Amino acid sequence: MSLTQDAQTLAPELTALRHELHQIPEIGLQLPQTQAAILRALEGLPLRIVTGTSTTSVVAVLEGARPGPVVLLRGDMDALPVAENTGLDFAATNGNMHACGHDLHVTGLVGAAKLLSGRRAELAGSVVFMFQPGEEGFAGARYMLEEGLLEVAGQKPVAAYGLHVFPGPLGQFEYRPGPLMAGANELTITVRGRGGHGSRPQDAVDPVAPLVAIASELQTMVTRRFDVFDPVVLTITRLRAGEAHNVIPDSASLGATVRTLSAESTRRMEEEATRLATSIAAGFGASAEVDFAVNYPVTVNDAAETAWAAEQLGEEFGADKLVPLVNPMMGSEDFSFVLQEVPGTFMFMGASPAGLDPENLAWNHSPEVVFDDAALPIQAAALARLAIERLARG
């Protein structure tokens, strides 16, 4: 049978695993129930398994019958603090939710491990299966890299691949060489003045006024100091000052998320925000402290690996299932840490149930987003195909 046909025979057990995972969503770096379910699903396969020490990660290594290169496949494990509102009979009830489809990612990777284990005699090289916690803001991939992910098979992978489900036509793959997803950065600005009575601002140094000016001018700065073709998205999400209506506080602060599409714009953003904030604060007789934290780097797909992977998936599923993306997405992804070290590609795969209105689909992170179990064998076959053919290239 073909790879896709073999994957379809796994559909019942993959569906059962996905439903189990969907009902036990866990958040962050410590996912003991999810880890236990993955380990049970991998039992009996010819895999060498290593679990994390700082996280509940799982790394499984499949060694082919003959020596050769190493390919890495990734699936993220964690959920979101979202109360599910899908009405599914296997919906989560613990206040968390697999609202970004990571339950499908894990299950699809388990399916790929099963498919590749059944073809071990044909493989020249090794496959590393990366089951990663903490993608949703906890930088789980970085922890796994620090614990030796890229050395676990005895040599560094020659390529790394990942798939992410999204609300779209079932089995449609979207891809893009170069920057695919934005880097995620956090900007915090604290303005310090001198507190006083609200009726006598002349006796104080009000930090609120310069903070408001900084908040406004940050938006203008983005449009005037950065190239429109290397865009930056800055969104202020938090403003904090005093507690009483008649008290001028000593300090006030803002928090913002900053999305960038290049290392250069990331570097410059810290410089420009610092210059602007300190200058405005000084004009009011106050001072400003700026903290700029780079959380996730830009997700950059290797051009050659992306073109090759798209070709492989076109051959497996049909060229009509491939859609090139014109623009990057401003969301972020910590597979970017892996792609900084290993050439590879990250793609999106449609996984919506048939019959839903494409114009009104709930999106990832929504409490109402729904994905189709029928996506599981497709994802498993896609990942397995990439591994098989990449090892065959040597």
C-alpha positions in Angstrom: 0.0 0.0 0.0 1.0 3.6 -0.5 2.0 5.8 2.5 -1.3 7.6 2.4 -3.2 4.3 2.3 -1.2 3.0 5.2 -2.0 6.2 7.2 -5.7 5.7 6.6 -5.5 2.3 8.3 -4.2 4.1 11.4 -7.2 6.5 11.4 -9.2 4.8 14.2 -6.3 4.6 16.7 -5.1 8.1 15.8 -8.6 9.4 16.4 -8.8 7.7 19.8 -5.5 9.2 20.8 -6.4 12.7 19.6 -9.7 12.5 21.6 -7.8 11.4 24.7 -5.4 14.3 24.4 -8.1 16.8 23.7 -9.8 15.9 27.0 -6.7 16.4 29.1 -5.2 19.8 27.9 -2.3 21.0 30.0 -0.4 24.3 29.9 3.2 25.2 29.9 6.3 23.1 30.3 5.0 20.5 32.7 2.5 18.2 30.9 2.6 14.9 32.8 -0.7 13.5 31.5 0.1 14.4 27.9 3.6 12.9 28.2 2.2 9.7 29.7 -0.3 9.4 26.8 2.4 9.9 24.2 4.7 7.3 25.8 1.8 4.8 25.9 1.1 5.5 22.2 4.8 4.8 21.3 5.0 1.6 23.2 6.2 -1.4 21.1 7.8 0.7 18.4 11.5 0.3 17.6 12.3 3.7 19.1 14.9 5.0 21.6 13.1 7.4 23.9 14.5 10.2 25.9 12.4 12.4 28.2 13.2 15.9 29.3 14.6 17.0 32.7 13.5 20.6 32.8 10.3 19.9 30.9 8.0 16.9 30.2 9.3 16.7 26.6 9.6 13.4 24.7 12.2 12.7 22.1 12.0 9.5 20.2 14.8 8.3 17.8 14.2 5.8 15.0 17.4 4.4 13.6 17.1 3.1 10.0 18.5 -0.2 8.9 21.4 1.5 7.2 23.5 4.5 8.3 22.7 7.9 6.9 21.7 11.5 7.8 19.2 12.6 10.5 15.9 14.3 9.9 13.8 16.0 12.7 10.0 16.0 12.8 8.2 18.1 15.4 4.8 18.2 17.1 4.0 20.6 20.0 2.0 19.3 23.0 0.6 22.1 25.1 -2.8 23.8 25.3 -4.2 27.2 26.2 -6.0 28.7 29.2 -9.2 28.8 27.2 -12.6 27.4 28.4 -13.8 25.2 25.5 -17.2 26.0 23.9 -17.3 23.6 21.0 -20.0 21.2 22.2 -17.9 18.2 21.1 -18.6 15.0 23.0 -14.8 14.8 23.8 -14.5 18.5 24.8 -12.2 19.4 27.7 -13.8 20.4 31.0 -10.8 21.5 33.1 -10.8 25.1 31.9 -8.0 24.6 29.4 -8.4 23.8 25.7 -6.4 22.5 22.7 -7.6 25.6 20.9 -4.5 25.7 18.6 -4.7 22.1 17.4 -1.6 20.8 19.3 -3.6 17.6 20.1 -3.6 17.0 16.3 0.1 17.9 16.0 1.0 15.3 18.7 -1.2 12.6 17.2 0.0 13.3 13.6 3.6 12.9 14.8 2.7 9.6 16.6 1.2 8.5 13.3 4.4 9.4 11.4 6.4 7.4 14.0 4.2 4.3 13.4 4.4 4.7 9.6 8.2 5.1 9.6 8.7 2.3 12.1 7.0 0.0 9.7 9.4 1.1 7.0 12.5 1.0 9.1 14.2 -1.6 6.8 14.0 1.0 3.9 15.6 3.9 5.8 19.2 4.9 5.5 19.6 7.3 8.5 17.6 8.3 11.6 14.5 10.2 12.4 14.1 12.3 15.5 10.5 12.8 16.7 10.3 16.0 18.8 7.3 16.1 21.1 7.6 19.6 22.6 5.8 21.2 25.5 5.5 24.9 26.1 5.1 26.4 22.6 2.4 28.8 23.8 4.7 31.5 25.2 7.1 29.2 27.3 9.8 28.7 24.7 9.7 24.9 25.1 11.8 24.4 22.0 14.7 26.4 23.5 14.7 24.1 26.6 14.9 21.0 24.4 17.8 22.5 22.4 19.6 23.2 25.6 19.1 19.6 26.7 20.8 18.3 23.5 17.9 17.8 21.1 20.1 18.2 18.0 22.8 15.7 19.3 20.4 12.9 20.5 20.8 10.9 17.3 24.6 11.2 17.3 24.8 13.8 14.6 23.0 17.1 13.8 19.9 16.8 11.7 20.2 17.9 8.1 16.6 19.1 7.9 13.7 19.8 10.3 10.0 19.9 9.4 6.8 20.9 11.2 3.1 21.2 10.3 0.5 23.5 12.0 -3.2 23.0 11.5 -5.4 26.0 10.7 -9.1 26.5 9.9 -9.2 25.8 6.2 -9.9 23.2 3.5 -9.0 19.8 4.8 -5.6 18.7 3.6 -4.6 22.0 2.0 -1.0 22.9 2.6 0.2 26.6 2.7 3.8 27.4 2.5 6.3 30.2 2.1 10.1 30.4 1.8 11.9 32.9 4.0 10.1 34.7 6.8 6.9 32.8 7.6 6.0 34.0 11.1 7.0 37.1 13.1 9.4 37.3 16.0 7.6 37.9 19.3 9.0 40.6 21.6 7.8 42.3 24.7 8.3 46.0 25.4 7.9 47.4 28.9 8.3 51.1 29.6 8.2 52.5 33.2 8.1 56.3 33.6 9.3 57.6 37.0 8.4 61.0 38.4 7.5 62.3 41.9 4.1 61.7 43.5 1.9 64.2 45.0 -1.7 65.5 45.5 -3.9 65.5 42.4 -4.9 69.1 43.1 -1.3 70.4 43.1 0.4 68.9 40.0 2.9 71.7 40.0 4.4 70.3 43.2 4.9 66.8 41.7 6.4 65.3 38.6 3.4 63.5 37.0 4.5 60.2 35.2 1.1 59.7 33.6 1.3 62.6 31.1 4.7 61.5 29.6 3.5 57.8 29.5 0.4 58.8 27.5 2.6 60.8 25.1 5.0 57.9 24.8 2.1 55.5 24.1 0.8 57.7 21.3 4.2 58.4 19.7 5.3 54.8 19.7 2.6 54.2 17.0 3.9 57.1 15.0 7.5 55.9 15.4 6.7 52.6 13.8 5.4 54.2 10.7 8.2 56.8 10.4 11.3 54.9 11.5 10.7 51.4 10.0 10.6 50.3 6.4 7.0 49.4 5.3 8.5 46.4 3.5 10.0 45.1 6.7 7.0 45.7 8.8 6.7 46.0 12.6 3.5 45.6 14.5 3.4 47.2 17.9 0.3 46.8 20.1 0.0 48.4 23.5 -1.9 46.0 25.7 -1.4 47.3 29.2 -1.3 50.7 31.0 -0.8 51.0 34.7 -0.6 54.0 37.0 -1.9 55.0 40.5 -4.7 53.5 42.6 -6.5 56.6 43.9 -8.3 59.4 41.9 -6.7 62.2 43.8 -3.1 60.9 44.0 -0.4 61.5 41.5 1.7 58.3 41.5 5.4 58.0 41.6 5.5 55.8 38.4 3.4 54.6 35.5 4.1 51.9 33.0 2.9 50.3 29.8 3.3 46.9 28.2 3.3 46.1 24.5 3.7 43.2 22.2 6.1 43.9 19.2 6.1 41.6 16.1 9.0 41.8 13.7 10.0 40.0 10.5 13.8 40.5 10.6 16.6 40.4 13.1 17.6 43.9 12.0 14.1 45.4 12.8 14.1 43.5 16.1 17.5 45.1 17.1 16.5 48.6 15.9 13.1 48.4 17.8 14.8 48.4 21.1 17.1 51.3 20.2 14.3 53.4 18.8 11.8 52.7 21.6 14.5 53.6 24.2 15.4 56.8 22.5 11.8 57.9 22.2 10.8 57.0 25.7 13.7 58.6 27.5 13.5 61.8 25.4 9.8 62.3 26.0 10.1 61.5 29.7 13.0 64.0 30.0 10.9 66.7 28.4 8.4 66.3 31.3 11.1 66.3 33.9 10.7 62.5 34.5 12.8 59.5 33.6 12.0 56.3 31.7 13.3 52.8 31.9 12.9 50.5 28.9 12.9 46.8 28.9 12.8 45.0 25.5 12.6 41.2 25.7 13.1 39.0 22.6 10.9 36.0 23.3 10.7 34.1 19.9 12.9 34.9 16.9 11.4 35.2 13.4 10.4 31.9 11.9 12.5 31.7 8.7 12.0 28.8 6.3 14.9 27.6 4.2 14.1 28.4 0.6 15.5 25.2 -0.9 13.9 22.9 1.8 10.6 24.7 1.4 10.5 24.2 -2.3 11.5 20.6 -2.0 9.0 19.9 0.7 6.2 21.5 -1.3 7.2 19.3 -4.3 7.0 16.2 -2.1 3.6 17.0 -0.7 2.3 17.8 -4.2 3.4 14.4 -5.4 1.8 12.6 -2.3 -1.5 14.5 -2.2 -1.9 16.4 -5.5 -0.6 19.8 -6.7 -4.1 21.3 -6.1 -3.5 20.9 -2.4 -0.6 23.4 -2.4 -1.2 27.1 -1.8 1.9 29.4 -1.7 1.5 32.3 0.8 2.3 35.8 -0.5 2.8 37.4 2.9 4.1 36.2 6.3 1.9 35.9 9.3 2.4 38.2 12.3 1.8 35.4 14.8 4.8 33.7 16.3 6.1 30.1 16.7 8.9 28.7 18.7 9.9 26.2 16.0 11.9 29.2 15.0 14.5 28.2 17.5 15.0 24.9 15.7 15.1 26.6 12.2 17.8 28.9 13.5 20.0 25.9 13.9 18.8 23.5 11.2 17.6 24.2 7.6 14.0 23.2 7.2 10.4 24.4 6.8 7.2 25.0 8.7 3.9 24.7 6.9 0.2 25.2 7.6 -2.3 22.4 6.9 -6.1 23.0 6.6 -8.1 20.8 9.1 -11.6 22.1 9.1 -14.6 19.8 9.0 -16.5 19.7 5.8 -19.8 21.7 5.6 -18.6 24.7 7.6 -18.9 28.1 6.1 -15.3 29.1 5.3 -16.1 32.8 5.9 -17.2 32.2 9.4 -14.8 29.6 10.8 -13.6 30.1 14.3 -9.8 30.7 14.3 -7.0 29.2 16.3 -7.1 30.2 20.0 -10.9 30.6 19.8 -13.0 28.6 22.4 -15.1 27.5 19.5 -12.5 26.3 17.0 -13.1 22.8 15.7 -10.7 20.6 13.7 -11.5 17.4 11.8 -10.1 14.0 12.9 -9.8 13.2 9.2 -6.7 15.5 9.2 -4.7 13.1 11.4 -3.8 10.5 8.8 -3.0 13.2 6.3 -0.6 14.9 8.7 1.0 11.6 9.6 1.6 10.7 5.9 2.9 14.2 5.1 5.5 14.1 7.9 6.5 10.5 7.1 6.8 11.3 3.4 9.2 14.2 4.1 11.3 12.1 6.4 11.6 9.2 3.9 12.4 11.2 0.9 14.8 13.5 2.7 16.8 10.6 4.1 16.8 9.1 0.6 18.5 12.3 -0.7 21.3 11.7 1.8 
